[in-house]
Amino acid sequence: MRFAATFLVFLLVVGAVAASAYLLLPACGVTVGGARGYFCPAPEVMAAERRLDQLRAENTALLAAVSQLEGELAGRQCEVAAPPAAMPEATIPEIDGEAWAERDVGLLEGCWKLDSAYSTRNETTGVVTRYTDWRLCFDGEGLGNEIMRATNGTTCEGAVGARFDEGTLRIEEGGNLTCSDGTFIYKRVASCELGADGAAQCGVAQPDVGSSDTVRLRRAEREP
């Protein structure tokens, strides 16, 4: 009798466990070919699926917000600012041809630029220095000063004078041009002829070393 009672209790426990399993398994149930089976994915897979559902919901909400903002922008009136008016280019006076023909050195009064890709080479070190700005300023008598500025920050300054020799303008340095880095440029003499464009083409010679170059002399813009 005790055995029968114990066996009955065992059956009841087994039945309870089976019923609980039945209630839990349908959440993972699948049907294949009419037959129902049970398979539960790994916990990390289920977590990923829940995260995917969450992201889908967030994406839907964002799309709705974007659509609303686009509708609001479509109803706004936007004014486009007009571009600023272009500043007129400064007119650089040409060389006075009549004063040149009369050999009046006073036409040089003011500042001038010599345009060229001018460079020097140190005789001792062989270092090449390139100058991008060569400016000369004269008074009404043809006397003045010049300054050259190099790409490495070096500046060279000295006195310069001008005079007419027949129809040729001669511009001559007072001596070797001293530079801020302790070097110097050998004295130069420029011989200039007036061109049809109002600028002067100048041949620049260095008598002490026998070198020569060609540069273009034109009126300089006013410095700010």
Residue frames relative to the residue before (quaternion, step in Angstrom):
aa qw qx qy qz dx dy dz
M 1.0000 0.0000 0.0000 0.0000 0.00 0.00 0.00
R 0.6508 0.5028 -0.3144 0.4741 3.57 1.01 -0.87
F 0.6278 0.5355 -0.3390 0.4519 3.58 1.08 -0.76
A 0.6529 0.5135 -0.3204 0.4554 3.57 0.95 -0.86
A 0.6520 0.5097 -0.3222 0.4597 3.56 0.98 -0.80
T 0.6515 0.5139 -0.3189 0.4579 3.56 0.96 -0.86
F 0.6504 0.5170 -0.3131 0.4600 3.56 0.97 -0.88
L 0.6310 0.5360 -0.3287 0.4545 3.56 1.07 -0.77
V 0.6400 0.5166 -0.3209 0.4696 3.55 1.00 -0.85
F 0.6277 0.5462 -0.3234 0.4508 3.59 1.03 -0.87
L 0.6612 0.5037 -0.3082 0.4627 3.54 0.97 -0.89
L 0.6442 0.5225 -0.3279 0.4522 3.56 1.00 -0.78
V 0.6493 0.5111 -0.3188 0.4642 3.62 0.96 -0.83
V 0.6529 0.5049 -0.3112 0.4712 3.57 0.96 -0.93
G 0.6492 0.5229 -0.3158 0.4532 3.55 0.97 -0.81
A 0.6494 0.5183 -0.3152 0.4586 3.58 0.98 -0.84
V 0.6516 0.5058 -0.3129 0.4709 3.57 0.98 -0.86
A 0.6565 0.5116 -0.3132 0.4573 3.56 0.93 -0.87
A 0.6485 0.5145 -0.3235 0.4584 3.58 1.00 -0.81
S 0.6468 0.5146 -0.3230 0.4610 3.58 0.99 -0.82
A 0.6485 0.5082 -0.3184 0.4687 3.56 0.97 -0.84
Y 0.6365 0.5348 -0.3353 0.4432 3.56 0.98 -0.75
L 0.6654 0.5023 -0.3044 0.4607 3.55 1.02 -0.82
L 0.6986 0.4716 -0.2746 0.4627 3.60 1.06 -0.68
L 0.6678 0.5607 -0.3080 0.3805 3.57 0.89 -0.88
P 0.5943 0.5872 -0.4060 0.3704 3.67 0.88 -0.61
A 0.5779 0.5834 -0.3946 0.4122 3.63 1.12 -0.48
C 0.7417 0.3291 -0.1979 0.5500 3.59 1.19 -0.49
G 0.3995 0.7615 -0.4465 0.2471 3.58 1.21 0.21
V 0.0753 -0.7582 0.6460 0.0462 3.56 -1.24 0.65
T 0.2391 -0.7572 0.5910 0.1423 3.55 -1.17 0.61
V 0.0012 0.7940 -0.6056 0.0529 3.57 -0.72 1.07
G 0.8524 -0.0427 -0.0015 0.5211 3.56 -0.63 1.12
G 0.7225 -0.4340 0.2457 0.4789 3.57 1.03 0.72
A 0.6643 0.4641 -0.3057 0.4999 3.58 1.21 -0.32
R 0.2846 -0.7707 0.5482 0.1564 3.58 -0.85 0.90
G 0.0124 -0.7848 0.6193 -0.0164 3.52 -0.92 0.94
Y 0.3580 -0.7353 0.5405 0.1978 3.53 -1.27 0.08
F 0.1204 0.7665 -0.6198 0.1178 3.50 -0.92 1.06
C 0.1344 -0.7930 0.5917 0.0543 3.62 -0.69 1.04
P 0.3810 -0.7304 0.5143 0.2386 3.63 -0.70 1.06
A 0.6625 -0.4988 0.3739 0.4153 3.55 -1.30 0.34
P 0.6418 -0.5521 0.3633 0.3890 3.61 -1.10 0.62
E 0.6656 0.5074 -0.3305 0.4362 3.63 0.93 -0.82
V 0.6093 0.5415 -0.3489 0.4625 3.58 1.16 -0.59
M 0.6594 0.4999 -0.3046 0.4717 3.54 0.95 -0.85
A 0.6357 0.5219 -0.3297 0.4635 3.61 1.05 -0.77
A 0.6444 0.5220 -0.3174 0.4599 3.56 1.02 -0.82
E 0.6489 0.5138 -0.3224 0.4592 3.58 1.00 -0.80
R 0.6355 0.5137 -0.3303 0.4723 3.57 1.03 -0.75
R 0.6456 0.5127 -0.3198 0.4670 3.61 1.01 -0.82
L 0.6318 0.5348 -0.3289 0.4545 3.57 1.04 -0.81
D 0.6370 0.5174 -0.3240 0.4707 3.57 0.99 -0.83
Q 0.6455 0.5256 -0.3173 0.4543 3.58 1.02 -0.83
L 0.6630 0.5050 -0.2991 0.4648 3.59 0.97 -0.92
R 0.6243 0.5361 -0.3438 0.4524 3.56 1.02 -0.75
A 0.6531 0.5068 -0.3144 0.4667 3.55 1.00 -0.83
E 0.6505 0.5096 -0.3176 0.4652 3.60 1.00 -0.83
N 0.6377 0.5338 -0.3241 0.4510 3.59 1.00 -0.82
T 0.6381 0.5252 -0.3217 0.4620 3.55 1.01 -0.84
A 0.6572 0.5096 -0.3062 0.4633 3.57 1.01 -0.84
L 0.6527 0.5134 -0.3117 0.4618 3.59 1.00 -0.81
L 0.6354 0.5242 -0.3305 0.4607 3.59 0.96 -0.80
A 0.6447 0.5131 -0.3209 0.4670 3.55 1.02 -0.78
A 0.6482 0.5146 -0.3178 0.4626 3.61 1.02 -0.80
V 0.6395 0.5217 -0.3219 0.4639 3.60 1.00 -0.84
S 0.6480 0.5229 -0.3160 0.4548 3.55 0.94 -0.88
Q 0.6497 0.5135 -0.3144 0.4640 3.58 1.01 -0.78
L 0.6671 0.4980 -0.3033 0.4638 3.59 0.94 -0.88
E 0.6256 0.5333 -0.3409 0.4560 3.60 1.00 -0.75
G 0.6422 0.5239 -0.3183 0.4601 3.55 1.04 -0.78
E 0.6524 0.5071 -0.3138 0.4677 3.58 1.03 -0.81
L 0.6610 0.5086 -0.3100 0.4565 3.61 0.97 -0.85
A 0.6268 0.5593 -0.3402 0.4226 3.56 1.03 -0.78
G 0.7067 0.4652 -0.2677 0.4609 3.57 1.13 -0.58
R 0.5905 0.5801 -0.3699 0.4218 3.60 1.27 -0.04
Q 0.3358 -0.7103 0.5840 0.2041 3.54 -1.24 0.62
C 0.1162 -0.8094 0.5750 0.0275 3.56 -0.65 1.15
E 0.2437 -0.7638 0.5826 0.1334 3.56 -0.93 0.93
V 0.2799 -0.7568 0.5722 0.1466 3.56 -0.91 0.95
A 0.3914 -0.7293 0.5117 0.2304 3.56 -0.73 1.07
A 0.4439 -0.6863 0.5084 0.2710 3.55 -0.95 0.87
P 0.5209 -0.6337 0.4566 0.3443 3.62 -0.99 0.74
P 0.5646 -0.6088 0.4226 0.3635 3.59 -1.06 0.69
A 0.5526 -0.6137 0.4483 0.3420 3.54 -1.10 0.70
A 0.5047 -0.6618 0.4666 0.2994 3.53 -0.97 0.88
M 0.4241 -0.6954 0.5215 0.2542 3.53 -0.97 0.90
P 0.4729 -0.6699 0.4774 0.3159 3.62 -0.85 0.83
E 0.4919 -0.6578 0.4834 0.3027 3.53 -1.01 0.82
A 0.5013 -0.6564 0.4761 0.3019 3.53 -1.01 0.87
T 0.3537 -0.7290 0.5482 0.2073 3.52 -0.95 0.89
I 0.2182 -0.7751 0.5834 0.1059 3.54 -0.75 1.09
P 0.4068 -0.7363 0.4735 0.2612 3.62 -0.45 1.12
E 0.4106 -0.6857 0.5412 0.2612 3.54 -1.08 0.75
I 0.6258 -0.5047 0.4136 0.4274 3.55 -1.29 0.13
D 0.4885 -0.6666 0.4866 0.2833 3.55 -0.97 0.90
G 0.3293 -0.7880 0.4899 0.1748 3.57 -0.31 1.28
E 0.6446 0.5214 -0.3323 0.4496 3.58 1.01 -0.75
A 0.6563 0.4944 -0.3110 0.4776 3.58 0.97 -0.85
W 0.6100 0.5382 -0.3497 0.4646 3.57 1.08 -0.70
A 0.6697 0.4975 -0.3063 0.4585 3.59 0.88 -0.95
E 0.6945 0.4435 -0.2716 0.4972 3.60 1.10 -0.63
R 0.3986 -0.7469 0.4440 0.2936 3.57 1.36 0.05
D 0.3203 0.7425 -0.5087 0.2956 3.52 1.00 0.91
V 0.3004 -0.7910 0.5086 0.1591 3.57 -0.27 1.27
G 0.5201 0.6568 -0.4027 0.3688 3.59 1.26 -0.30
L 0.5274 0.6377 -0.4115 0.3819 3.60 1.23 -0.31
L 0.6325 0.5553 -0.3258 0.4307 3.58 1.23 -0.41
E 0.4184 0.7284 -0.4730 0.2659 3.60 1.21 -0.23
G 0.6609 0.4212 -0.3648 0.5027 3.54 -0.73 1.12
C 0.5893 -0.5854 0.4325 0.3505 3.55 -1.26 -0.38
W 0.1525 -0.7856 0.5992 0.0217 3.52 -1.15 0.82
K 0.2380 -0.7494 0.5967 0.1606 3.53 -1.28 0.40
L 0.2516 -0.7203 0.6256 0.1626 3.51 -1.18 0.72
D 0.1952 -0.8041 0.5554 0.0829 3.57 -0.46 1.24
S 0.3694 0.6920 -0.5659 0.2539 3.54 -0.78 1.05
A 0.4474 -0.6182 0.5545 0.3320 3.52 -1.30 0.27
Y 0.0489 0.8591 -0.5050 0.0681 3.54 0.61 1.19
S 0.0574 0.7913 -0.6058 0.0603 3.57 -0.96 0.87
T 0.2052 -0.7568 0.6085 0.1217 3.54 -1.25 0.50
R 0.2183 -0.7592 0.5971 0.1394 3.57 -1.24 0.46
N 0.4279 -0.7039 0.5104 0.2467 3.54 -0.82 1.06
E 0.4415 -0.7274 0.4618 0.2503 3.60 -0.69 1.11
T 0.6973 0.4716 -0.2739 0.4651 3.59 1.11 -0.61
T 0.8016 0.2998 -0.1376 0.4987 3.58 0.77 -1.05
G 0.4109 -0.7157 0.4717 0.3106 3.58 1.17 -0.50
V 0.4448 0.6985 -0.4535 0.3296 3.60 1.27 0.01
V 0.2716 -0.7614 0.5725 0.1374 3.56 -0.94 0.98
T 0.1203 -0.7800 0.6121 0.0493 3.57 -0.89 0.97
R 0.1969 -0.7952 0.5678 0.0801 3.58 -0.82 1.06
Y 0.2043 -0.7875 0.5766 0.0754 3.55 -0.90 1.02
T 0.1922 -0.8080 0.5525 0.0699 3.55 -0.84 1.05
D 0.7714 0.2280 -0.1395 0.5774 3.60 1.24 -0.22
W 0.0525 0.7746 -0.6234 0.0925 3.56 -0.75 1.15
R 0.0399 0.8359 -0.5360 0.1110 3.55 -0.22 1.33
L 0.0917 -0.7760 0.6236 0.0250 3.56 -1.05 0.90
C 0.0770 -0.7896 0.6081 0.0295 3.59 -0.96 0.86
F 0.1169 -0.8138 0.5692 0.0067 3.59 -0.83 1.10
D 0.3699 -0.6521 0.5958 0.2881 3.50 -1.37 0.30
G 0.7436 -0.4279 0.2749 0.4340 3.59 -1.27 -0.09
E 0.6721 0.4844 -0.2888 0.4798 3.59 1.28 -0.23
G 0.5764 -0.6157 0.3702 0.3894 3.57 1.27 0.06
L 0.5622 0.5709 -0.3980 0.4468 3.59 1.25 0.32
G 0.2057 0.8069 -0.5337 0.1474 3.57 -0.96 0.74
N 0.4520 -0.6443 0.5420 0.2947 3.51 -1.32 -0.48
E 0.1811 -0.7654 0.6047 0.1253 3.54 -1.27 0.38
I 0.0777 -0.7719 0.6288 0.0528 3.54 -1.27 0.48
M 0.1284 -0.7706 0.6218 0.0545 3.53 -1.03 0.89
R 0.1375 -0.7874 0.5978 0.0614 3.57 -1.00 0.85
A 0.2506 -0.7886 0.5514 0.1065 3.56 -0.85 1.05
T 0.6485 -0.5363 0.3796 0.3844 3.55 -1.26 0.37
N 0.6903 0.4647 -0.2846 0.4760 3.60 1.15 -0.49
G 0.6388 -0.5559 0.3127 0.4302 3.59 1.29 0.20
T 0.4907 0.6611 -0.4348 0.3647 3.58 1.25 -0.10
T 0.1004 -0.7705 0.6257 0.0681 3.58 -1.09 0.74
C 0.1280 -0.7672 0.6257 0.0589 3.56 -1.13 0.77
E 0.0010 0.8254 -0.5617 0.0577 3.60 -0.75 1.04
G 0.2149 0.7783 -0.5755 0.1302 3.54 -1.20 0.58
A 0.6275 -0.5378 0.4130 0.3827 3.55 -1.35 0.11
V 0.0325 -0.7811 0.6236 -0.0012 3.55 -1.21 0.63
G 0.1006 -0.7943 0.5972 0.0487 3.56 -1.13 0.64
A 0.1940 -0.7852 0.5808 0.0925 3.58 -1.21 0.56
R 0.0619 0.7685 -0.6347 0.0517 3.54 -1.22 0.63
F 0.4267 -0.6732 0.5333 0.2834 3.56 -1.28 0.33
D 0.0837 -0.7473 0.6580 0.0391 3.52 -1.08 0.88
E 0.7587 -0.1558 0.0288 0.6319 3.54 0.02 1.38
G 0.7888 -0.2853 0.2006 0.5062 3.64 -0.73 -0.96
T 0.5929 0.5707 -0.3541 0.4442 3.56 1.31 0.12
L 0.3166 -0.7278 0.5780 0.1898 3.55 -0.98 0.90
R 0.1576 -0.7831 0.5979 0.0660 3.57 -0.79 1.07
I 0.0485 -0.7662 0.6406 0.0131 3.56 -0.85 1.00
E 0.0072 -0.8347 0.5459 -0.0720 3.56 -0.54 1.21
E 0.3990 -0.7047 0.5380 0.2340 3.55 -0.97 0.91
G 0.5627 -0.6301 0.4220 0.3292 3.57 -1.14 0.66
G 0.7687 -0.1538 0.1271 0.6077 3.58 1.22 -0.45
N 0.7482 -0.3042 0.2623 0.5281 3.56 -1.20 -0.43
L 0.3964 -0.7281 0.5139 0.2205 3.56 -0.97 0.90
T 0.2792 -0.7893 0.5267 0.1469 3.59 -0.53 1.16
C 0.2272 -0.7917 0.5610 0.0828 3.56 -1.09 0.84
S 0.6326 -0.5918 0.3697 0.3360 3.54 -1.21 0.64
D 0.6724 0.4844 -0.3084 0.4670 3.62 1.17 -0.38
G 0.6412 -0.5564 0.3167 0.4230 3.60 1.25 0.31
T 0.6070 0.5332 -0.3632 0.4640 3.61 1.25 0.03
F 0.2127 -0.7557 0.5916 0.1835 3.57 -1.29 -0.19
I 0.3388 -0.6929 0.5945 0.2273 3.52 -1.36 0.35
Y 0.5084 -0.6589 0.4540 0.3183 3.59 -0.81 0.99
K 0.6428 -0.5559 0.3825 0.3627 3.54 -1.13 0.79
R 0.1373 -0.7956 0.5887 0.0395 3.54 -1.06 0.90
V 0.1495 -0.7470 0.6420 0.0866 3.52 -1.26 0.62
A 0.1544 -0.7999 0.5764 0.0634 3.59 -0.75 1.08
S 0.1407 -0.7556 0.6358 0.0710 3.56 -1.07 0.87
C 0.0754 -0.8530 0.5155 -0.0313 3.57 -0.40 1.28
E 0.1458 -0.7552 0.6354 0.0685 3.53 -1.17 0.81
L 0.4514 -0.7017 0.4789 0.2731 3.61 -0.90 0.86
G 0.2632 -0.7763 0.5581 0.1292 3.56 -0.90 1.01
A 0.6684 -0.5180 0.3613 0.3930 3.56 -1.29 0.32
D 0.6636 0.5144 -0.3055 0.4491 3.61 1.16 -0.49
G 0.5966 -0.5959 0.3614 0.3980 3.58 1.23 0.14
A 0.6201 0.4764 -0.3509 0.5151 3.56 1.29 0.10
A 0.3682 -0.7165 0.5458 0.2307 3.56 -1.27 0.26
Q 0.2790 -0.7288 0.6018 0.1700 3.55 -1.03 0.85
C 0.0909 -0.8313 0.5482 -0.0148 3.54 -0.69 1.15
G 0.2504 -0.7195 0.6274 0.1615 3.53 -1.04 0.86
V 0.1555 -0.8068 0.5678 0.0499 3.59 -0.64 1.13
A 0.0679 -0.8079 0.5853 -0.0067 3.55 -0.68 1.15
Q 0.2022 -0.7298 0.6387 0.1364 3.54 -1.28 0.59
P 0.2987 -0.8099 0.4737 0.1747 3.60 0.02 1.27
D 0.6606 0.5429 -0.3257 0.4035 3.62 0.96 -0.77
V 0.7880 0.2652 -0.1498 0.5351 3.61 1.11 -0.58
G 0.4674 -0.7239 0.4138 0.2936 3.58 1.27 -0.01
S 0.5044 0.6418 -0.4383 0.3762 3.62 1.14 0.52
S 0.0893 -0.7909 0.6031 0.0529 3.58 -1.26 0.36
D 0.0513 -0.7730 0.6323 0.0097 3.53 -1.28 0.50
T 0.3116 -0.7274 0.5740 0.2105 3.56 -1.31 0.18
V 0.0002 0.7929 -0.6083 0.0351 3.58 -0.90 0.97
R 0.3840 -0.6993 0.5568 0.2314 3.56 -1.32 0.29
L 0.2121 -0.7824 0.5779 0.0941 3.57 -0.80 1.07
R 0.1245 0.7850 -0.5974 0.1066 3.58 -0.78 1.02
R 0.6294 -0.5274 0.4125 0.3943 3.53 -1.28 0.43
A 0.3677 -0.7473 0.5142 0.2048 3.58 -0.87 0.97
E 0.5209 -0.5891 0.5107 0.3475 3.52 -1.25 0.54
R 0.5476 -0.5947 0.4612 0.3659 3.54 -1.19 0.47
E 0.4153 -0.7005 0.5212 0.2553 3.55 -0.94 0.90
P 0.5210 -0.6495 0.4483 0.3252 3.59 -1.02 0.80
